[in-house]
Amino acid sequence: MMHKVKAVSALPNFCLSVQFVEGITKIYDVKPLFSKWAAFKALQENPKLFSDVEVDVGGYGIIWNDELDLSCEELFENS
């Protein structure tokens, strides 16, 4: 089943509140990505960038910029 993101907001301690179109809201912890993927360290080093998170066009994930994004499936399965 394909889950789509309806809304996302940055929370303290590098967590995200992710609301899916089916009405489910989950909390996603971004911190494990800092050591797994070097590109995500930019979020740790720049909290302003972290807070700029938004839903990608069509709700298929979330984005921070052209280089940083997460799919809706990653968000749903690992939050």
N, CA, C, O and CB atoms as a CASP TS submission, in Angstrom:
PFRMAT TS
TARGET T0000
AUTHOR 0000-0000-0000
METHOD Language model
MODEL 1
PARENT N/A
ATOM      1  N   MET     1       0.845  -1.187   0.000  1.00  0.00           N
ATOM      2  CA  MET     1       0.000   0.000   0.000  1.00  0.00           C
ATOM      3  C   MET     1       0.889   1.249   0.000  1.00  0.00           C
ATOM      4  O   MET     1       1.856   1.341   0.757  1.00  0.00           O
ATOM      5  CB  MET     1      -0.961  -0.001   1.230  1.00  0.00           C
ATOM      6  N   MET     2       0.551   2.176  -0.837  1.00  0.00           N
ATOM      7  CA  MET     2       1.314   3.416  -0.914  1.00  0.00           C
ATOM      8  C   MET     2       0.715   4.438   0.049  1.00  0.00           C
ATOM      9  O   MET     2      -0.459   4.797  -0.042  1.00  0.00           O
ATOM     10  CB  MET     2       1.329   3.969  -2.365  1.00  0.00           C
ATOM     11  N   HIS     3       1.550   4.887   0.961  1.00  0.00           N
ATOM     12  CA  HIS     3       1.126   5.910   1.908  1.00  0.00           C
ATOM     13  C   HIS     3       1.564   7.262   1.371  1.00  0.00           C
ATOM     14  O   HIS     3       2.670   7.394   0.847  1.00  0.00           O
ATOM     15  CB  HIS     3       1.715   5.650   3.330  1.00  0.00           C
ATOM     16  N   LYS     4       0.717   8.254   1.497  1.00  0.00           N
ATOM     17  CA  LYS     4       1.086   9.607   1.073  1.00  0.00           C
ATOM     18  C   LYS     4       1.113  10.524   2.289  1.00  0.00           C
ATOM     19  O   LYS     4       0.325  10.378   3.223  1.00  0.00           O
ATOM     20  CB  LYS     4       0.096  10.147   0.000  1.00  0.00           C
ATOM     21  N   VAL     5       2.039  11.469   2.248  1.00  0.00           N
ATOM     22  CA  VAL     5       2.199  12.423   3.339  1.00  0.00           C
ATOM     23  C   VAL     5       1.271  13.609   3.101  1.00  0.00           C
ATOM     24  O   VAL     5       1.226  14.179   2.011  1.00  0.00           O
ATOM     25  CB  VAL     5       3.678  12.891   3.460  1.00  0.00           C
ATOM     26  N   LYS     6       0.537  13.962   4.144  1.00  0.00           N
ATOM     27  CA  LYS     6      -0.358  15.123   4.077  1.00  0.00           C
ATOM     28  C   LYS     6       0.317  16.366   4.657  1.00  0.00           C
ATOM     29  O   LYS     6       0.181  17.464   4.119  1.00  0.00           O
ATOM     30  CB  LYS     6      -1.672  14.835   4.829  1.00  0.00           C
ATOM     31  N   ALA     7       1.049  16.180   5.769  1.00  0.00           N
ATOM     32  CA  ALA     7       1.694  17.316   6.444  1.00  0.00           C
ATOM     33  C   ALA     7       2.904  16.812   7.224  1.00  0.00           C
ATOM     34  O   ALA     7       2.958  15.658   7.648  1.00  0.00           O
ATOM     35  CB  ALA     7       0.693  18.050   7.395  1.00  0.00           C
ATOM     36  N   VAL     8       3.863  17.703   7.399  1.00  0.00           N
ATOM     37  CA  VAL     8       5.048  17.382   8.194  1.00  0.00           C
ATOM     38  C   VAL     8       5.466  18.625   8.964  1.00  0.00           C
ATOM     39  O   VAL     8       5.354  19.747   8.468  1.00  0.00           O
ATOM     40  CB  VAL     8       6.215  16.864   7.293  1.00  0.00           C
ATOM     41  N   SER     9       5.948  18.410  10.178  1.00  0.00           N
ATOM     42  CA  SER     9       6.480  19.533  10.947  1.00  0.00           C
ATOM     43  C   SER     9       7.676  19.056  11.758  1.00  0.00           C
ATOM     44  O   SER     9       7.717  17.919  12.229  1.00  0.00           O
ATOM     45  CB  SER     9       5.391  20.145  11.875  1.00  0.00           C
ATOM     46  N   ALA    10       8.649  19.952  11.911  1.00  0.00           N
ATOM     47  CA  ALA    10       9.852  19.660  12.682  1.00  0.00           C
ATOM     48  C   ALA    10       9.541  19.756  14.168  1.00  0.00           C
ATOM     49  O   ALA    10       8.858  20.677  14.614  1.00  0.00           O
ATOM     50  CB  ALA    10      10.999  20.621  12.303  1.00  0.00           C
ATOM     51  N   LEU    11      10.045  18.806  14.917  1.00  0.00           N
ATOM     52  CA  LEU    11       9.900  18.772  16.367  1.00  0.00           C
ATOM     53  C   LEU    11      11.290  18.926  16.993  1.00  0.00           C
ATOM     54  O   LEU    11      12.298  18.826  16.294  1.00  0.00           O
ATOM     55  CB  LEU    11       9.209  17.443  16.838  1.00  0.00           C
ATOM     56  N   PRO    12      11.346  19.168  18.299  1.00  0.00           N
ATOM     57  CA  PRO    12      12.653  19.238  18.963  1.00  0.00           C
ATOM     58  C   PRO    12      13.417  17.921  18.839  1.00  0.00           C
ATOM     59  O   PRO    12      12.829  16.867  18.597  1.00  0.00           O
ATOM     60  CB  PRO    12      12.478  19.601  20.442  1.00  0.00           C
ATOM     61  N   ASN    13      14.719  17.999  19.006  1.00  0.00           N
ATOM     62  CA  ASN    13      15.591  16.829  19.054  1.00  0.00           C
ATOM     63  C   ASN    13      15.615  16.062  17.723  1.00  0.00           C
ATOM     64  O   ASN    13      15.747  14.838  17.714  1.00  0.00           O
ATOM     65  CB  ASN    13      15.145  15.901  20.174  1.00  0.00           C
ATOM     66  N   PHE    14      15.488  16.779  16.610  1.00  0.00           N
ATOM     67  CA  PHE    14      15.568  16.213  15.262  1.00  0.00           C
ATOM     68  C   PHE    14      14.560  15.091  15.005  1.00  0.00           C
ATOM     69  O   PHE    14      14.883  14.053  14.429  1.00  0.00           O
ATOM     70  CB  PHE    14      16.956  15.694  15.019  1.00  0.00           C
ATOM     71  N   CYS    15      13.340  15.338  15.451  1.00  0.00           N
ATOM     72  CA  CYS    15      12.239  14.432  15.144  1.00  0.00           C
ATOM     73  C   CYS    15      11.238  15.170  14.254  1.00  0.00           C
ATOM     74  O   CYS    15      11.197  16.400  14.223  1.00  0.00           O
ATOM     75  CB  CYS    15      11.553  13.910  16.452  1.00  0.00           C
ATOM     76  N   LEU    16      10.437  14.394  13.538  1.00  0.00           N
ATOM     77  CA  LEU    16       9.411  14.951  12.661  1.00  0.00           C
ATOM     78  C   LEU    16       8.057  14.379  13.028  1.00  0.00           C
ATOM     79  O   LEU    16       7.938  13.195  13.344  1.00  0.00           O
ATOM     80  CB  LEU    16       9.733  14.665  11.184  1.00  0.00           C
ATOM     81  N   SER    17       7.043  15.214  12.986  1.00  0.00           N
ATOM     82  CA  SER    17       5.667  14.755  13.086  1.00  0.00           C
ATOM     83  C   SER    17       5.157  14.652  11.654  1.00  0.00           C
ATOM     84  O   SER    17       5.095  15.646  10.931  1.00  0.00           O
ATOM     85  CB  SER    17       4.772  15.729  13.971  1.00  0.00           C
ATOM     86  N   VAL    18       4.792  13.431  11.254  1.00  0.00           N
ATOM     87  CA  VAL    18       4.370  13.181   9.873  1.00  0.00           C
ATOM     88  C   VAL    18       2.928  12.717   9.868  1.00  0.00           C
ATOM     89  O   VAL    18       2.592  11.688  10.455  1.00  0.00           O
ATOM     90  CB  VAL    18       5.282  12.131   9.188  1.00  0.00           C
ATOM     91  N   GLN    19       2.075  13.486   9.199  1.00  0.00           N
ATOM     92  CA  GLN    19       0.659  13.128   9.078  1.00  0.00           C
ATOM     93  C   GLN    19       0.430  12.553   7.683  1.00  0.00           C
ATOM     94  O   GLN    19       0.788  13.164   6.676  1.00  0.00           O
ATOM     95  CB  GLN    19      -0.271  14.371   9.337  1.00  0.00           C
ATOM     96  N   PHE    20      -0.171  11.371   7.645  1.00  0.00           N
ATOM     97  CA  PHE    20      -0.454  10.707   6.384  1.00  0.00           C
ATOM     98  C   PHE    20      -1.911  10.934   5.977  1.00  0.00           C
ATOM     99  O   PHE    20      -2.763  11.203   6.824  1.00  0.00           O
ATOM    100  CB  PHE    20      -0.150   9.204   6.490  1.00  0.00           C
ATOM    101  N   VAL    21      -2.186  10.823   4.685  1.00  0.00           N
ATOM    102  CA  VAL    21      -3.521  11.140   4.185  1.00  0.00           C
ATOM    103  C   VAL    21      -4.600  10.253   4.795  1.00  0.00           C
ATOM    104  O   VAL    21      -5.753  10.672   4.892  1.00  0.00           O
ATOM    105  CB  VAL    21      -3.551  11.011   2.682  1.00  0.00           C
ATOM    106  N   GLU    22      -4.250   9.035   5.209  1.00  0.00           N
ATOM    107  CA  GLU    22      -5.262   8.160   5.807  1.00  0.00           C
ATOM    108  C   GLU    22      -5.576   8.504   7.260  1.00  0.00           C
ATOM    109  O   GLU    22      -6.334   7.797   7.924  1.00  0.00           O
ATOM    110  CB  GLU    22      -4.806   6.728   5.724  1.00  0.00           C
ATOM    111  N   GLY    23      -4.980   9.608   7.754  1.00  0.00           N
ATOM    112  CA  GLY    23      -5.322  10.088   9.091  1.00  0.00           C
ATOM    113  C   GLY    23      -4.380   9.631  10.190  1.00  0.00           C
ATOM    114  O   GLY    23      -4.609   9.945  11.359  1.00  0.00           O
ATOM    115  N   ILE    24      -3.348   8.912   9.856  1.00  0.00           N
ATOM    116  CA  ILE    24      -2.368   8.439  10.834  1.00  0.00           C
ATOM    117  C   ILE    24      -1.259   9.477  10.967  1.00  0.00           C
ATOM    118  O   ILE    24      -0.775  10.012   9.969  1.00  0.00           O
ATOM    119  CB  ILE    24      -1.783   7.052  10.418  1.00  0.00           C
ATOM    120  N   THR    25      -0.859   9.759  12.210  1.00  0.00           N
ATOM    121  CA  THR    25       0.276  10.642  12.460  1.00  0.00           C
ATOM    122  C   THR    25       1.349   9.832  13.177  1.00  0.00           C
ATOM    123  O   THR    25       1.064   9.134  14.150  1.00  0.00           O
ATOM    124  CB  THR    25      -0.146  11.899  13.303  1.00  0.00           C
ATOM    125  N   LYS    26       2.579   9.929  12.691  1.00  0.00           N
ATOM    126  CA  LYS    26       3.697   9.202  13.279  1.00  0.00           C
ATOM    127  C   LYS    26       4.845  10.162  13.556  1.00  0.00           C
ATOM    128  O   LYS    26       4.938  11.233  12.956  1.00  0.00           O
ATOM    129  CB  LYS    26       4.158   8.058  12.352  1.00  0.00           C
ATOM    130  N   ILE    27       5.718   9.758  14.477  1.00  0.00           N
ATOM    131  CA  ILE    27       6.918  10.518  14.807  1.00  0.00           C
ATOM    132  C   ILE    27       8.119   9.791  14.214  1.00  0.00           C
ATOM    133  O   ILE    27       8.336   8.608  14.476  1.00  0.00           O
ATOM    134  CB  ILE    27       7.073  10.698  16.356  1.00  0.00           C
ATOM    135  N   TYR    28       8.894  10.515  13.412  1.00  0.00           N
ATOM    136  CA  TYR    28      10.075   9.951  12.765  1.00  0.00           C
ATOM    137  C   TYR    28      11.323  10.604  13.355  1.00  0.00           C
ATOM    138  O   TYR    28      11.441  11.830  13.372  1.00  0.00           O
ATOM    139  CB  TYR    28      10.018  10.153  11.218  1.00  0.00           C
ATOM    140  N   ASP    29      12.248   9.785  13.835  1.00  0.00           N
ATOM    141  CA  ASP    29      13.500  10.262  14.421  1.00  0.00           C
ATOM    142  C   ASP    29      14.568  10.311  13.326  1.00  0.00           C
ATOM    143  O   ASP    29      14.946   9.272  12.784  1.00  0.00           O
ATOM    144  CB  ASP    29      13.954   9.341  15.608  1.00  0.00           C
ATOM    145  N   VAL    30      15.046  11.488  13.003  1.00  0.00           N
ATOM    146  CA  VAL    30      16.022  11.662  11.928  1.00  0.00           C
ATOM    147  C   VAL    30      17.451  11.364  12.397  1.00  0.00           C
ATOM    148  O   VAL    30      18.322  11.103  11.567  1.00  0.00           O
ATOM    149  CB  VAL    30      15.944  13.084  11.379  1.00  0.00           C
ATOM    150  N   LYS    31      17.707  11.398  13.694  1.00  0.00           N
ATOM    151  CA  LYS    31      19.078  11.273  14.216  1.00  0.00           C
ATOM    152  C   LYS    31      19.848  10.053  13.691  1.00  0.00           C
ATOM    153  O   LYS    31      21.030  10.201  13.380  1.00  0.00           O
ATOM    154  CB  LYS    31      19.032  11.209  15.715  1.00  0.00           C
ATOM    155  N   PRO    32      19.257   8.866  13.573  1.00  0.00           N
ATOM    156  CA  PRO    32      20.025   7.721  13.054  1.00  0.00           C
ATOM    157  C   PRO    32      20.576   7.947  11.637  1.00  0.00           C
ATOM    158  O   PRO    32      21.557   7.311  11.251  1.00  0.00           O
ATOM    159  CB  PRO    32      19.150   6.481  13.058  1.00  0.00           C
ATOM    160  N   LEU    33      19.964   8.831  10.873  1.00  0.00           N
ATOM    161  CA  LEU    33      20.420   9.095   9.513  1.00  0.00           C
ATOM    162  C   LEU    33      21.725   9.888   9.486  1.00  0.00           C
ATOM    163  O   LEU    33      22.449   9.849   8.491  1.00  0.00           O
ATOM    164  CB  LEU    33      19.349   9.843   8.744  1.00  0.00           C
ATOM    165  N   PHE    34      22.033  10.609  10.569  1.00  0.00           N
ATOM    166  CA  PHE    34      23.252  11.424  10.618  1.00  0.00           C
ATOM    167  C   PHE    34      24.504  10.560  10.434  1.00  0.00           C
ATOM    168  O   PHE    34      25.454  10.975   9.771  1.00  0.00           O
ATOM    169  CB  PHE    34      23.331  12.188  11.955  1.00  0.00           C
ATOM    170  N   SER    35      24.504   9.369  11.016  1.00  0.00           N
ATOM    171  CA  SER    35      25.671   8.494  10.890  1.00  0.00           C
ATOM    172  C   SER    35      25.545   7.537   9.704  1.00  0.00           C
ATOM    173  O   SER    35      26.547   6.997   9.235  1.00  0.00           O
ATOM    174  CB  SER    35      25.868   7.699  12.176  1.00  0.00           C
ATOM    175  N   LYS    36      24.344   7.330   9.228  1.00  0.00           N
ATOM    176  CA  LYS    36      24.123   6.396   8.113  1.00  0.00           C
ATOM    177  C   LYS    36      24.385   7.034   6.749  1.00  0.00           C
ATOM    178  O   LYS    36      24.940   6.389   5.859  1.00  0.00           O
ATOM    179  CB  LYS    36      22.700   5.867   8.156  1.00  0.00           C
ATOM    180  N   TRP    37      23.991   8.286   6.584  1.00  0.00           N
ATOM    181  CA  TRP    37      24.124   8.997   5.313  1.00  0.00           C
ATOM    182  C   TRP    37      24.762  10.352   5.567  1.00  0.00           C
ATOM    183  O   TRP    37      24.192  11.182   6.274  1.00  0.00           O
ATOM    184  CB  TRP    37      22.746   9.160   4.612  1.00  0.00           C
ATOM    185  N   ALA    38      25.928  10.582   5.003  1.00  0.00           N
ATOM    186  CA  ALA    38      26.680  11.811   5.241  1.00  0.00           C
ATOM    187  C   ALA    38      25.877  13.071   4.911  1.00  0.00           C
ATOM    188  O   ALA    38      26.006  14.080   5.604  1.00  0.00           O
ATOM    189  CB  ALA    38      27.954  11.795   4.427  1.00  0.00           C
ATOM    190  N   ALA    39      25.057  13.025   3.873  1.00  0.00           N
ATOM    191  CA  ALA    39      24.296  14.207   3.459  1.00  0.00           C
ATOM    192  C   ALA    39      23.370  14.713   4.566  1.00  0.00           C
ATOM    193  O   ALA    39      23.112  15.913   4.658  1.00  0.00           O
ATOM    194  CB  ALA    39      23.479  13.891   2.211  1.00  0.00           C
ATOM    195  N   PHE    40      22.872  13.804   5.404  1.00  0.00           N
ATOM    196  CA  PHE    40      21.941  14.208   6.454  1.00  0.00           C
ATOM    197  C   PHE    40      22.627  14.956   7.595  1.00  0.00           C
ATOM    198  O   PHE    40      21.947  15.574   8.413  1.00  0.00           O
ATOM    199  CB  PHE    40      21.231  12.995   7.002  1.00  0.00           C
ATOM    200  N   LYS    41      23.956  14.914   7.667  1.00  0.00           N
ATOM    201  CA  LYS    41      24.674  15.694   8.683  1.00  0.00           C
ATOM    202  C   LYS    41      24.401  17.188   8.521  1.00  0.00           C
ATOM    203  O   LYS    41      24.495  17.945   9.487  1.00  0.00           O
ATOM    204  CB  LYS    41      26.188  15.423   8.598  1.00  0.00           C
ATOM    205  N   ALA    42      24.063  17.612   7.309  1.00  0.00           N
ATOM    206  CA  ALA    42      23.736  19.023   7.078  1.00  0.00           C
ATOM    207  C   ALA    42      22.564  19.457   7.947  1.00  0.00           C
ATOM    208  O   ALA    42      22.505  20.610   8.374  1.00  0.00           O
ATOM    209  CB  ALA    42      23.410  19.266   5.596  1.00  0.00           C
ATOM    210  N   LEU    43      21.640  18.557   8.211  1.00  0.00           N
ATOM    211  CA  LEU    43      20.487  18.885   9.067  1.00  0.00           C
ATOM    212  C   LEU    43      20.937  19.069  10.517  1.00  0.00           C
ATOM    213  O   LEU    43      20.440  19.948  11.221  1.00  0.00           O
ATOM    214  CB  LEU    43      19.403  17.774   8.979  1.00  0.00           C
ATOM    215  N   GLN    44      21.865  18.247  10.949  1.00  0.00           N
ATOM    216  CA  GLN    44      22.383  18.345  12.310  1.00  0.00           C
ATOM    217  C   GLN    44      23.172  19.633  12.495  1.00  0.00           C
ATOM    218  O   GLN    44      23.107  20.273  13.544  1.00  0.00           O
ATOM    219  CB  GLN    44      23.262  17.134  12.641  1.00  0.00           C
ATOM    220  N   GLU    45      23.908  19.997  11.471  1.00  0.00           N
ATOM    221  CA  GLU    45      24.749  21.187  11.541  1.00  0.00           C
ATOM    222  C   GLU    45      23.977  22.483  11.317  1.00  0.00           C
ATOM    223  O   GLU    45      24.466  23.563  11.648  1.00  0.00           O
ATOM    224  CB  GLU    45      25.853  21.085  10.531  1.00  0.00           C
ATOM    225  N   ASN    46      22.772  22.380  10.756  1.00  0.00           N
ATOM    226  CA  ASN    46      21.983  23.566  10.435  1.00  0.00           C
ATOM    227  C   ASN    46      20.522  23.358  10.861  1.00  0.00           C
ATOM    228  O   ASN    46      19.689  22.981  10.038  1.00  0.00           O
ATOM    229  CB  ASN    46      22.068  23.884   8.917  1.00  0.00           C
ATOM    230  N   PRO    47      20.211  23.600  12.132  1.00  0.00           N
ATOM    231  CA  PRO    47      18.840  23.401  12.614  1.00  0.00           C
ATOM    232  C   PRO    47      17.795  24.207  11.838  1.00  0.00           C
ATOM    233  O   PRO    47      16.641  23.788  11.748  1.00  0.00           O
ATOM    234  CB  PRO    47      18.763  23.768  14.073  1.00  0.00           C
ATOM    235  N   LYS    48      18.180  25.351  11.277  1.00  0.00           N
ATOM    236  CA  LYS    48      17.239  26.130  10.461  1.00  0.00           C
ATOM    237  C   LYS    48      16.812  25.317   9.235  1.00  0.00           C
ATOM    238  O   LYS    48      15.630  25.284   8.892  1.00  0.00           O
ATOM    239  CB  LYS    48      17.880  27.481  10.020  1.00  0.00           C
ATOM    240  N   LEU    49      17.760  24.670   8.586  1.00  0.00           N
ATOM    241  CA  LEU    49      17.444  23.814   7.441  1.00  0.00           C
ATOM    242  C   LEU    49      16.505  22.693   7.871  1.00  0.00           C
ATOM    243  O   LEU    49      15.542  22.387   7.169  1.00  0.00           O
ATOM    244  CB  LEU    49      18.733  23.228   6.820  1.00  0.00           C
ATOM    245  N   PHE    50      16.781  22.080   9.021  1.00  0.00           N
ATOM    246  CA  PHE    50      15.919  21.004   9.515  1.00  0.00           C
ATOM    247  C   PHE    50      14.479  21.489   9.650  1.00  0.00           C
ATOM    248  O   PHE    50      13.547  20.771   9.287  1.00  0.00           O
ATOM    249  CB  PHE    50      16.434  20.477  10.870  1.00  0.00           C
ATOM    250  N   SER    51      14.292  22.691  10.165  1.00  0.00           N
ATOM    251  CA  SER    51      12.940  23.217  10.383  1.00  0.00           C
ATOM    252  C   SER    51      12.245  23.616   9.085  1.00  0.00           C
ATOM    253  O   SER    51      11.038  23.860   9.083  1.00  0.00           O
ATOM    254  CB  SER    51      12.998  24.411  11.310  1.00  0.00           C
ATOM    255  N   ASP    52      12.992  23.685   7.977  1.00  0.00           N
ATOM    256  CA  ASP    52      12.407  24.044   6.676  1.00  0.00           C
ATOM    257  C   ASP    52      11.797  22.857   5.939  1.00  0.00           C
ATOM    258  O   ASP    52      11.466  22.980   4.760  1.00  0.00           O
ATOM    259  CB  ASP    52      13.459  24.679   5.804  1.00  0.00           C
ATOM    260  N   VAL    53      11.644  21.733   6.587  1.00  0.00           N
ATOM    261  CA  VAL    53      11.089  20.532   5.951  1.00  0.00           C
ATOM    262  C   VAL    53       9.689  20.801   5.406  1.00  0.00           C
ATOM    263  O   VAL    53       8.913  21.541   6.010  1.00  0.00           O
ATOM    264  CB  VAL    53      11.050  19.362   6.951  1.00  0.00           C
ATOM    265  N   GLU    54       9.372  20.199   4.265  1.00  0.00           N
ATOM    266  CA  GLU    54       8.035  20.337   3.681  1.00  0.00           C
ATOM    267  C   GLU    54       7.657  19.070   2.925  1.00  0.00           C
ATOM    268  O   GLU    54       8.509  18.240   2.608  1.00  0.00           O
ATOM    269  CB  GLU    54       7.974  21.561   2.740  1.00  0.00           C
ATOM    270  N   VAL    55       6.378  18.939   2.646  1.00  0.00           N
ATOM    271  CA  VAL    55       5.871  17.788   1.896  1.00  0.00           C
ATOM    272  C   VAL    55       6.259  17.953   0.434  1.00  0.00           C
ATOM    273  O   VAL    55       6.116  19.029  -0.146  1.00  0.00           O
ATOM    274  CB  VAL    55       4.320  17.647   2.049  1.00  0.00           C
ATOM    275  N   ASP    56       6.754  16.863  -0.153  1.00  0.00           N
ATOM    276  CA  ASP    56       7.119  16.867  -1.569  1.00  0.00           C
ATOM    277  C   ASP    56       5.851  16.933  -2.421  1.00  0.00           C
ATOM    278  O   ASP    56       4.769  16.560  -1.966  1.00  0.00           O
ATOM    279  CB  ASP    56       7.958  15.607  -1.930  1.00  0.00           C
ATOM    280  N   VAL    57       5.991  17.405  -3.641  1.00  0.00           N
ATOM    281  CA  VAL    57       4.858  17.501  -4.563  1.00  0.00           C
ATOM    282  C   VAL    57       4.194  16.128  -4.690  1.00  0.00           C
ATOM    283  O   VAL    57       4.868  15.133  -4.956  1.00  0.00           O
ATOM    284  CB  VAL    57       5.317  18.025  -5.961  1.00  0.00           C
ATOM    285  N   GLY    58       2.895  16.077  -4.504  1.00  0.00           N
ATOM    286  CA  GLY    58       2.156  14.830  -4.616  1.00  0.00           C
ATOM    287  C   GLY    58       2.086  14.019  -3.338  1.00  0.00           C
ATOM    288  O   GLY    58       1.356  13.029  -3.278  1.00  0.00           O
ATOM    289  N   GLY    59       2.836  14.419  -2.304  1.00  0.00           N
ATOM    290  CA  GLY    59       2.785  13.709  -1.031  1.00  0.00           C
ATOM    291  C   GLY    59       3.582  12.415  -0.995  1.00  0.00           C
ATOM    292  O   GLY    59       3.370  11.583  -0.114  1.00  0.00           O
ATOM    293  N   TYR    60       4.504  12.234  -1.948  1.00  0.00           N
ATOM    294  CA  TYR    60       5.265  10.988  -2.021  1.00  0.00           C
ATOM    295  C   TYR    60       6.462  10.952  -1.081  1.00  0.00           C
ATOM    296  O   TYR    60       7.223   9.985  -1.080  1.00  0.00           O
ATOM    297  CB  TYR    60       5.733  10.767  -3.424  1.00  0.00           C
ATOM    298  N   GLY    61       6.630  11.982  -0.295  1.00  0.00           N
ATOM    299  CA  GLY    61       7.720  12.043   0.666  1.00  0.00           C
ATOM    300  C   GLY    61       7.841  13.447   1.209  1.00  0.00           C
ATOM    301  O   GLY    61       6.929  14.265   1.086  1.00  0.00           O
ATOM    302  N   ILE    62       8.997  13.712   1.819  1.00  0.00           N
ATOM    303  CA  ILE    62       9.281  15.039   2.359  1.00  0.00           C
ATOM    304  C   ILE    62      10.627  15.495   1.816  1.00  0.00           C
ATOM    305  O   ILE    62      11.469  14.679   1.443  1.00  0.00           O
ATOM    306  CB  ILE    62       9.278  15.034   3.925  1.00  0.00           C
ATOM    307  N   ILE    63      10.817  16.808   1.778  1.00  0.00           N
ATOM    308  CA  ILE    63      12.069  17.357   1.253  1.00  0.00           C
ATOM    309  C   ILE    63      12.554  18.506   2.134  1.00  0.00           C
ATOM    310  O   ILE    63      11.776  19.188   2.801  1.00  0.00           O
ATOM    311  CB  ILE    63      11.885  17.838  -0.204  1.00  0.00           C
ATOM    312  N   TRP    64      13.865  18.688   2.108  1.00  0.00           N
ATOM    313  CA  TRP    64      14.487  19.863   2.706  1.00  0.00           C
ATOM    314  C   TRP    64      15.073  20.740   1.603  1.00  0.00           C
ATOM    315  O   TRP    64      14.949  21.964   1.626  1.00  0.00           O
ATOM    316  CB  TRP    64      15.586  19.453   3.726  1.00  0.00           C
ATOM    317  N   ASN    65      15.712  20.084   0.640  1.00  0.00           N
ATOM    318  CA  ASN    65      16.291  20.789  -0.504  1.00  0.00           C
ATOM    319  C   ASN    65      16.481  19.772  -1.632  1.00  0.00           C
ATOM    320  O   ASN    65      15.969  18.656  -1.540  1.00  0.00           O
ATOM    321  CB  ASN    65      17.657  21.485  -0.123  1.00  0.00           C
ATOM    322  N   ASP    66      17.190  20.128  -2.667  1.00  0.00           N
ATOM    323  CA  ASP    66      17.371  19.233  -3.819  1.00  0.00           C
ATOM    324  C   ASP    66      18.178  17.979  -3.487  1.00  0.00           C
ATOM    325  O   ASP    66      18.150  17.002  -4.236  1.00  0.00           O
ATOM    326  CB  ASP    66      18.052  19.980  -4.940  1.00  0.00           C
ATOM    327  N   GLU    67      18.889  18.007  -2.378  1.00  0.00           N
ATOM    328  CA  GLU    67      19.755  16.883  -2.035  1.00  0.00           C
ATOM    329  C   GLU    67      19.226  16.032  -0.888  1.00  0.00           C
ATOM    330  O   GLU    67      19.679  14.902  -0.703  1.00  0.00           O
ATOM    331  CB  GLU    67      21.114  17.391  -1.684  1.00  0.00           C
ATOM    332  N   LEU    68      18.290  16.546  -0.125  1.00  0.00           N
ATOM    333  CA  LEU    68      17.800  15.830   1.056  1.00  0.00           C
ATOM    334  C   LEU    68      16.302  15.589   0.973  1.00  0.00           C
ATOM    335  O   LEU    68      15.505  16.523   0.887  1.00  0.00           O
ATOM    336  CB  LEU    68      18.132  16.610   2.328  1.00  0.00           C
ATOM    337  N   ASP    69      15.939  14.313   1.000  1.00  0.00           N
ATOM    338  CA  ASP    69      14.528  13.954   1.010  1.00  0.00           C
ATOM    339  C   ASP    69      14.362  12.568   1.618  1.00  0.00           C
ATOM    340  O   ASP    69      15.326  11.815   1.755  1.00  0.00           O
ATOM    341  CB  ASP    69      13.935  14.001  -0.417  1.00  0.00           C
ATOM    342  N   LEU    70      13.144  12.249   1.974  1.00  0.00           N
ATOM    343  CA  LEU    70      12.795  10.922   2.480  1.00  0.00           C
ATOM    344  C   LEU    70      11.485  10.501   1.835  1.00  0.00           C
ATOM    345  O   LEU    70      10.579  11.317   1.661  1.00  0.00           O
ATOM    346  CB  LEU    70      12.682  10.914   4.042  1.00  0.00           C
ATOM    347  N   SER    71      11.388   9.236   1.486  1.00  0.00           N
ATOM    348  CA  SER    71      10.164   8.730   0.853  1.00  0.00           C
ATOM    349  C   SER    71       9.066   8.508   1.881  1.00  0.00           C
ATOM    350  O   SER    71       9.337   8.340   3.071  1.00  0.00           O
ATOM    351  CB  SER    71      10.448   7.425   0.102  1.00  0.00           C
ATOM    352  N   CYS    72       7.833   8.508   1.413  1.00  0.00           N
ATOM    353  CA  CYS    72       6.700   8.276   2.305  1.00  0.00           C
ATOM    354  C   CYS    72       6.769   6.875   2.914  1.00  0.00           C
ATOM    355  O   CYS    72       6.372   6.684   4.063  1.00  0.00           O
ATOM    356  CB  CYS    72       5.374   8.464   1.548  1.00  0.00           C
ATOM    357  N   GLU    73       7.267   5.894   2.159  1.00  0.00           N
ATOM    358  CA  GLU    73       7.380   4.534   2.696  1.00  0.00           C
ATOM    359  C   GLU    73       8.409   4.458   3.824  1.00  0.00           C
ATOM    360  O   GLU    73       8.169   3.793   4.832  1.00  0.00           O
ATOM    361  CB  GLU    73       7.757   3.555   1.581  1.00  0.00           C
ATOM    362  N   GLU    74       9.543   5.126   3.668  1.00  0.00           N
ATOM    363  CA  GLU    74      10.555   5.174   4.731  1.00  0.00           C
ATOM    364  C   GLU    74       9.946   5.798   5.979  1.00  0.00           C
ATOM    365  O   GLU    74      10.117   5.281   7.083  1.00  0.00           O
ATOM    366  CB  GLU    74      11.812   5.976   4.276  1.00  0.00           C
ATOM    367  N   LEU    75       9.251   6.887   5.809  1.00  0.00           N
ATOM    368  CA  LEU    75       8.640   7.588   6.946  1.00  0.00           C
ATOM    369  C   LEU    75       7.596   6.718   7.640  1.00  0.00           C
ATOM    370  O   LEU    75       7.549   6.673   8.869  1.00  0.00           O
ATOM    371  CB  LEU    75       7.997   8.901   6.481  1.00  0.00           C
ATOM    372  N   PHE    76       6.770   6.036   6.877  1.00  0.00           N
ATOM    373  CA  PHE    76       5.697   5.232   7.455  1.00  0.00           C
ATOM    374  C   PHE    76       6.261   3.986   8.163  1.00  0.00           C
ATOM    375  O   PHE    76       5.864   3.665   9.283  1.00  0.00           O
ATOM    376  CB  PHE    76       4.694   4.816   6.356  1.00  0.00           C
ATOM    377  N   GLU    77       7.183   3.300   7.494  1.00  0.00           N
ATOM    378  CA  GLU    77       7.693   2.034   8.027  1.00  0.00           C
ATOM    379  C   GLU    77       8.627   2.202   9.225  1.00  0.00           C
ATOM    380  O   GLU    77       8.694   1.318  10.080  1.00  0.00           O
ATOM    381  CB  GLU    77       8.413   1.291   6.943  1.00  0.00           C
ATOM    382  N   ASN    78       9.343   3.312   9.299  1.00  0.00           N
ATOM    383  CA  ASN    78      10.370   3.479  10.325  1.00  0.00           C
ATOM    384  C   ASN    78      10.065   4.579  11.334  1.00  0.00           C
ATOM    385  O   ASN    78      10.978   5.143  11.937  1.00  0.00           O
ATOM    386  CB  ASN    78      11.679   3.766   9.674  1.00  0.00           C
ATOM    387  N   SER    79       8.812   4.876  11.514  1.00  0.00           N
ATOM    388  CA  SER    79       8.434   5.864  12.540  1.00  0.00           C
ATOM    389  C   SER    79       7.516   5.240  13.546  1.00  0.00           C
ATOM    390  O   SER    79       7.086   5.906  14.487  1.00  0.00           O
ATOM    391  CB  SER    79       7.762   7.090  11.912  1.00  0.00           C
TER
END
